[in-house]
């Protein structure tokens, strides 16, 4: 399955991204949670956002949650 890992800027906007191939959503989410992104990141499969991962410098309203 194809995924897109997108890092977020200090304003919460997409700043950079990587395309990944993983065998499952679980594998992709675990991989994303293992990455460091100062302001957080999002994990996408196609047009579906699977997860938002908070970074150590994330805004307080951007909590880690799965979709």
VENBELZI-V180524 format. One line per field, one symbol per residue. ss: DSSP state (@ for helix, = for strand, . for the rest). phi: phi as a letter, one per 20 degrees, with the letter a starting at -180 (. if undefined). psi: psi as a letter, one per 30 degrees, with the letter a starting at -180 (. if undefined). A space follows every 10 residues. Layout:
BEGIN
ss: ???
phi: ???
psi: ???
END
This chain:
BEGIN
ss: .=======.. ...======= =...@@@@@@ @@@....... =====..=== ===....... ....==.
phi: .dccecedef enefdabcec dcebffffff fffeedcgdn bcdccmedfe bddfdfdffg edefbdd
psi: kklkkklklf gglkfllkkl klfleeeeee eefflkjegl lkkkjbgkke lkjklfglkf filkkk.
END
